[in-house]
Amino acid sequence: MVEFILLFLFFWWLFSRNEKRREKRRKLFKPSLDQELKELIQAEDNSTGIALSVKQYLLDVLDDDNNDREKYSDERLSQGQLILDKAGASALYFMADIATQLSIVASAQINGIPNNVEADLRGSATPANIINKVIKI
């Protein structure tokens, strides 16, 4: 019986010692928030990365429109194609959903119907702010 207790204590000590080492390693090599965000953005199969790509695409198109650049430039078309290649049909659906939300916000504003976007952006309702408000990641 004493041997059993001694063996149990020995193995408990051995396993608990290894656990403490693993925890120390995790604390030392824990990635920063910037590294985690970079991994999320670069991950092709991650919906957050795809959503960030779509949001950036919309902001780039808006920037092109504000600066009188070519509407259907090769750069924007290749950027859109890259998003479609990564996400497939879900990216097209996501963009259509965003366009629908933006049209609902615009029609509500024209008709004088209050909405949460207007309440949050009172006084600073620029197209870029509306895109940032509608696309929440």
C-alpha positions in Angstrom: 0.0 0.0 0.0 2.9 2.4 0.9 4.5 1.6 -2.5 1.3 2.5 -4.3 1.1 5.9 -2.5 4.8 6.6 -3.2 4.4 5.7 -6.9 1.3 7.9 -7.1 3.2 10.8 -5.5 6.1 10.4 -7.8 4.0 10.4 -10.9 1.9 13.3 -9.7 5.1 15.3 -9.1 6.5 14.3 -12.5 3.4 15.3 -14.4 2.8 18.5 -12.5 6.4 19.6 -13.1 5.9 19.2 -16.9 2.7 21.2 -16.8 4.4 24.1 -15.1 7.1 24.1 -17.8 4.5 24.2 -20.5 2.7 27.1 -18.9 6.0 29.0 -18.7 6.6 28.3 -22.4 3.2 29.6 -23.3 3.7 32.8 -21.4 7.1 33.3 -23.1 5.9 32.7 -26.6 2.4 34.2 -26.5 1.8 36.2 -29.7 1.0 39.9 -29.4 -2.3 41.3 -30.5 -0.7 42.8 -33.6 0.6 39.4 -34.6 -2.8 37.7 -34.0 -4.5 40.4 -36.1 -1.9 40.0 -38.9 -2.6 36.2 -38.8 -6.3 36.8 -39.0 -6.0 39.1 -41.9 -3.6 36.8 -43.8 -5.6 33.7 -43.2 -7.4 32.7 -46.4 -9.9 30.4 -44.8 -10.8 32.8 -42.0 -14.1 34.8 -42.4 -12.7 37.7 -40.4 -9.8 38.0 -42.9 -12.2 37.9 -45.8 -14.5 40.5 -44.2 -11.5 42.8 -43.6 -10.5 42.3 -47.3 -14.0 43.2 -48.4 -14.1 46.2 -46.1 -10.8 47.4 -47.4 -11.9 46.9 -51.0 -15.0 49.0 -50.4 -12.9 51.8 -48.9 -10.4 51.6 -51.8 -13.3 51.9 -54.3 -14.6 54.9 -52.4 -11.1 56.5 -52.3 -10.8 56.0 -56.1 -14.2 57.7 -56.6 -13.2 60.6 -54.3 -9.9 61.2 -56.1 -11.3 60.9 -59.7 -9.4 57.8 -60.5 -10.6 55.3 -63.2 -13.7 53.5 -62.0 -12.9 50.0 -63.2 -9.2 50.0 -63.0 -7.1 46.9 -63.4 -5.9 47.3 -59.8 -9.5 47.2 -58.3 -10.6 44.4 -60.7 -7.6 42.3 -59.6 -8.3 43.1 -55.9 -11.9 42.0 -56.4 -10.8 38.9 -58.2 -8.4 38.0 -55.4 -11.3 38.3 -52.8 -13.5 36.1 -55.0 -10.8 33.5 -55.4 -10.2 33.4 -51.6 -13.8 33.4 -50.5 -15.8 32.2 -53.5 -19.5 32.9 -53.6 -19.7 33.9 -50.0 -17.7 37.0 -50.8 -20.2 38.0 -53.5 -23.0 37.4 -51.1 -21.3 39.4 -48.4 -20.8 42.3 -50.8 -24.4 42.2 -51.9 -25.5 42.1 -48.2 -23.4 45.2 -47.5 -24.8 47.0 -50.6 -28.3 46.2 -49.4 -27.6 47.5 -45.9 -26.1 50.7 -47.4 -29.1 51.2 -49.6 -31.5 50.7 -46.6 -29.5 53.3 -44.6 -29.6 55.8 -47.5 -33.3 55.3 -48.1 -34.1 55.7 -44.4 -32.1 58.9 -44.3 -33.9 60.2 -47.4 -37.3 59.3 -46.0 -36.5 60.8 -42.5 -36.7 57.5 -40.7 -34.2 57.3 -37.8 -31.8 54.4 -37.7 -28.9 53.3 -35.5 -26.2 54.3 -38.0 -27.6 57.9 -38.1 -27.8 58.0 -34.3 -24.2 56.8 -33.9 -22.7 59.0 -36.7 -24.7 62.2 -36.0 -22.6 65.0 -37.5 -19.9 62.9 -39.0 -21.8 60.8 -41.5 -19.2 60.4 -44.3 -19.3 57.5 -46.7 -16.2 56.0 -45.1 -17.7 56.3 -41.6 -20.9 54.6 -42.8 -18.9 51.7 -44.3 -17.0 51.3 -41.1 -20.2 51.4 -39.1 -22.1 48.9 -41.3 -19.3 46.4 -41.6 -18.6 45.4 -38.0 -15.8 42.9 -37.6 
